[in-house]
Amino acid sequence: MNSHSTVLVIGATGRVGRHVVAGLRAAGVTVRALVRTPEVAGLPPDVELAQGDVYDPDAVRRAADGADAAFLLWPSFSADGAEPVVAALPKRVVYLSAVTTSGVWGHVEELLAKNGRDWTYLRPTGFAVNAQAWAEDFRTGDTVRLPFPEAGRSLIHERDIAAVAVLTLLDDRHVGETYVLTGPEVLTQAEQVQTIARAVGKPMRIEEQSPAEARQSMLDMGADPALADSSVTYWSSLADDPEPVTTTVPRLTGRPARTFAEWAEEHADEFRVLSTAEIADRYVAALSAGRVDDALALAAPDAVRVAPLETDGEEVELQGTEAVLENARRLSVDVEYLAVDLLGPFVLDDHFAVRFTFDQRNTRSGRRYRTTKLSLCTVADGRIVREEVFYYTPPNGN
Ligand SMILES: NC(=O)c1ccc[n+]([C@@H]2O[C@H](COP(=O)([O-])OP(=O)(O)OC[C@H]3O[C@@H](n4cnc5c(N)ncnc54)[C@H](OP(=O)(O)O)[C@@H]3O)[C@@H](O)[C@H]2O)c1
């Protein structure tokens, strides 16, 4: 690999993938990202976007064309359909596996080897960023509900996984290596909660969930019963037999692995109720950088958006971030966004307003035009709960 190389990143918009993209760009490598919805990917403009789904081998083959290596994550709990995808990847692949290789992770590893890829397997322990699941409990009360509070985990910072991914992608001496990646210490889940509580400045209690509830959460996330059972068995074992601590991150990166306390300091804002002004500033910063998902994360899951959908001005109320994203995709068909200019935020009590001017081009007709709109957002309990959109010019430029 050299600075003229192109690396395909699968999962580039994810919690690890964004840092992989940043690291590769910093190394001067051309980054191509396989993304399902380019218009909301929020990746830097020099990243080549290949639209497609990772479960579609043809899309992966197109995205891999001319790439020298790939960073792979497999987003499903099942390896069904993975073989033709693996075969469509460039020969050199760094795969984000897991320390517990039973199930999908081991299956994908086997497929990479069987299909003659030049693989490196990254096997992280639990991600520190999984603790985001407790953010709502922190924001809305004083109790975190979790199973196995005494389970000891050597949680790894997402930036450390990405750092190792980048250096292994850039150096073929890592071909055929398997790296177990961990944080620098073991903390029980109860200690993790207390670490975040210190960073946030809010004492929290713990209420223990039953193993049955933990199993149901896995099933709700799409795991099959066998994986849910093995996960619960694994977590329950961690009280007496905690996850290992390896020195792989410092050995490969040349600096200590980041601690969970560092992670908690960096992410503390996600665990506290932000003021309207703080929400407004973060909203503008995220959208100015094109990070639509970060902006959406500031909204309550059932937030309402009121906007005229069509040029006849008919107002339609959308509820929930999925509906908002779906509408964004619909409005973005045949549209290329060239630039966006934001004015604001203008904050008043529990409201803030932002004016957006989009410089855009219709990809069919080639016509370039501007759309200006004002978003008026209402904030409650540190979340955007309502957005009303007023267009100065119609969304399609007519
Ligand atoms: N959490 C843990 O403790 C842990 C431990 C070990 C291993 N892992 C593994 O780490 C991986 C998750 O990494 P992460 O947390 O960085 O990911 P993440 O934040 O959950 O993001 C998932 C990424 O995958 C993309 N993606 C999802 N479905 C896709 C599809 N059908 N086609 C194309 N792209 C798709 C998403 O893109 P969109 O923008 O399109 O959504 C996003 O970029 C998983 O494979 C998991 O098994 C996790």
The ligand as an ORCA input file, in Angstrom:
! r2SCAN-3c Opt
* xyz 0 1
  N     -20.368     -3.393     19.836
  C     -19.486     -4.294     20.232
  O     -19.226     -4.466     21.426
  C     -18.773     -5.123     19.208
  C     -17.752     -5.976     19.628
  C     -17.062     -6.708     18.645
  C     -17.411     -6.576     17.308
  N     -18.428     -5.748     16.940
  C     -18.780     -5.615     15.506
  O     -18.566     -4.279     15.101
  C     -19.453     -3.989     14.026
  C     -20.190     -2.672     14.287
  O     -19.268     -1.606     14.245
  P     -19.773     -0.118     14.601
  O     -20.281     -0.101     16.018
  O     -18.717      0.812     14.211
  O     -20.987      0.038     13.607
  P     -22.275      0.960     13.774
  O     -21.926      2.231     14.458
  O     -23.371      0.101     14.319
  O     -22.577      1.286     12.255
  C     -22.876      0.286     11.317
  C     -22.261      0.670      9.996
  O     -22.559     -0.343      9.038
  C     -23.276      0.244      7.961
  N     -24.276     -0.688      7.484
  C     -25.229     -1.300      8.225
  N     -25.980     -2.087      7.429
  C     -25.480     -1.948      6.172
  C     -25.828     -2.478      4.914
  N     -26.833     -3.349      4.795
  N     -25.117     -2.123      3.823
  C     -24.084     -1.235      3.934
  N     -23.694     -0.687      5.106
  C     -24.397     -1.043      6.208
  C     -23.926      1.481      8.530
  O     -24.185      2.370      7.488
  P     -25.521      3.283      7.387
  O     -25.017      4.681      7.515
  O     -26.051      2.990      6.052
  O     -26.435      2.873      8.495
  C     -22.821      1.977      9.449
  O     -21.830      2.625      8.715
  C     -20.419     -5.158     13.894
  O     -20.055     -5.965     12.820
  C     -20.245     -5.875     15.217
  O     -20.514     -7.252     15.103
  C     -19.094     -5.011     17.855
*
